Amino acid sequence: MTAGLTVVLVGAAVVALLAVPPSTLTSSTVEQRSLNAAASTLSNVGGGAGSGTGSGAAAGGDTSAYTVKDWSTLIRQGAGPDALAGQTATLVGFVTPDPDDPTNVFYIARFVVTCCAVDAQPVGVAVYEPGWSGTYAKDSWVSATGVFASNPSVLSTATTVLQPTSIQAIAQPTEPYVY
């Protein structure tokens, strides 16, 4: 290979890497990594931006700024349907099916990044919505508002679910990850 051709190939590779944005992590990555496996160690919940004292939902405090990360951490730390009954949440994330009951339950998920995409951990909150896949595609982004309750699904292992009062398809946020 000539030096000129090598320079052109290297230059083209650099331009391609800089010009084409990397793809966002999706449900296929969730399947490779355990959803909510690290949720209890990612942070304490509360205090708005995803780090705080953990007293918000349990004490009936302000949970309006809670993210998928906050709610999933709270549920993973043991806040069950009784503790969260009637709590309203608005969650934004991508759709990934519940592996145990993909017909009736899906997760609104996000990836939590502490350093880079390689260490990204999937977190999510189960949503009970029978027939959801007829309306929302896997990996599509949604915003859902609803209340927490016991999971009516007999197949899903999720004990607490969001029972949505509204779900809207949305564009992927500019920043798809949470920190």
C-alpha positions in Angstrom: 0.0 0.0 0.0 1.3 3.4 -0.8 1.7 6.1 1.9 -0.9 8.3 0.2 -3.6 5.5 0.2 -2.8 4.8 3.9 -3.3 8.5 4.8 -6.6 8.6 2.9 -7.9 5.4 4.7 -6.8 6.6 8.1 -8.3 10.1 7.4 -11.6 8.5 6.3 -11.7 6.4 9.4 -11.1 9.4 11.7 -13.8 11.4 9.9 -16.3 8.5 10.1 -15.6 8.1 13.9 -16.0 11.8 14.5 -18.9 12.6 12.2 -21.2 9.6 13.0 -22.5 9.7 16.5 -22.3 6.4 18.4 -25.6 4.5 18.7 -27.4 4.6 22.0 -27.5 1.4 24.1 -30.7 -0.5 23.7 -32.8 -3.5 24.9 -30.2 -5.9 23.4 -27.7 -4.5 25.9 -30.3 -4.9 28.7 -30.6 -8.5 27.7 -26.8 -8.9 28.1 -26.6 -7.1 31.4 -29.0 -7.6 34.3 -31.7 -5.0 34.6 -31.6 -3.3 38.0 -28.8 -5.5 39.3 -26.8 -2.5 40.4 -29.8 -0.2 41.2 -29.3 -0.5 45.0 -25.7 0.5 44.8 -25.9 3.3 42.3 -27.0 6.0 44.7 -29.3 6.9 47.5 -32.6 8.2 46.3 -34.2 11.6 46.8 -33.1 15.1 46.6 -34.2 15.7 43.1 -31.2 15.1 40.8 -30.8 11.4 41.8 -28.7 11.7 44.8 -29.9 12.5 48.3 -31.2 11.1 51.5 -33.7 8.6 50.3 -36.5 10.0 52.4 -38.8 11.5 49.6 -41.2 8.7 48.7 -41.1 6.8 51.9 -42.0 10.0 53.9 -44.5 11.3 51.4 -42.0 14.0 50.4 -41.5 15.7 47.0 -40.7 13.0 44.4 -41.5 15.2 41.3 -37.9 15.2 40.2 -37.3 11.5 40.6 -36.0 9.7 37.5 -36.2 6.1 36.4 -32.9 5.7 38.3 -34.4 7.0 41.5 -37.6 5.0 41.4 -35.8 1.8 40.4 -33.3 2.2 43.2 -36.1 2.8 45.7 -37.9 -0.3 44.5 -34.7 -2.4 44.5 -34.0 -1.2 48.1 -37.2 -2.7 49.2 -39.9 -0.1 48.8 -42.8 -2.4 47.7 -46.3 -1.8 46.6 -47.5 -0.9 50.1 -44.9 1.8 50.7 -45.4 3.2 47.2 -49.2 2.8 46.9 -50.7 5.9 45.4 -47.3 7.5 44.6 -47.5 9.3 41.3 -44.5 9.2 38.9 -43.7 10.4 35.5 -41.0 8.3 33.9 -39.0 8.8 30.7 -37.1 6.0 29.1 -37.0 3.4 26.4 -39.3 0.3 26.2 -37.8 -3.1 27.0 -40.0 -6.2 27.5 -40.3 -8.0 30.8 -38.6 -11.3 30.1 -41.1 -13.1 32.3 -44.4 -11.6 30.9 -43.6 -9.7 27.7 -47.3 -9.6 26.8 -48.5 -7.5 29.8 -45.4 -5.9 31.3 -42.6 -3.8 29.9 -39.9 -1.8 31.6 -39.2 1.9 31.1 -35.4 1.8 31.2 -32.4 4.0 31.1 -28.7 3.3 31.3 -26.8 4.8 34.3 -23.3 5.9 33.3 -20.6 6.5 35.9 -17.7 6.8 33.5 -18.4 5.7 30.0 -20.8 3.6 28.0 -18.7 0.5 28.8 -19.8 0.6 32.5 -23.4 1.6 31.8 -25.9 -0.3 34.0 -29.5 -0.7 32.9 -32.2 0.4 35.4 -35.9 0.3 34.9 -39.3 0.4 36.3 -41.9 -2.2 35.4 -45.1 -0.9 33.7 -48.3 -3.0 33.6 -50.0 -2.4 30.3 -51.5 -5.5 28.7 -51.0 -5.5 24.9 -48.4 -2.8 25.1 -46.4 -4.1 22.1 -49.3 -3.3 19.8 -48.7 0.4 20.5 -45.1 0.8 21.6 -42.1 -0.8 19.8 -39.2 -2.3 21.7 -36.5 0.4 22.1 -39.0 3.2 21.4 -38.9 6.1 23.9 -41.9 6.9 26.0 -43.0 9.2 28.8 -45.5 7.5 31.2 -47.4 8.9 34.1 -49.2 6.7 36.6 -49.3 5.3 40.1 -47.5 2.5 41.7 -49.3 -0.7 42.7 -48.9 -4.4 43.1 -48.2 -6.2 39.9 -51.4 -8.0 38.6 -49.3 -10.2 36.3 -49.0 -13.7 37.6 -46.0 -14.4 35.3 -43.8 -11.3 36.0 -41.3 -11.4 38.9 -41.7 -7.6 39.3 -43.7 -7.1 42.5 -44.3 -3.3 42.0 -45.4 -1.8 38.8 -46.4 1.6 37.4 -50.0 1.5 36.4 -50.1 4.2 33.7 -52.8 6.8 33.4 -51.0 8.0 30.2 -48.2 6.9 28.0 -46.9 9.0 25.2 -44.3 8.2 22.5 -41.5 10.7 22.5 -38.3 11.3 20.7 -35.1 10.0 22.3 -33.8 12.7 24.6 -30.6 14.5 23.7 -29.0 12.9 26.7 -30.3 9.4 26.8 -28.2 8.3 29.8 -28.6 9.2 33.5 -25.7 9.9 35.8 
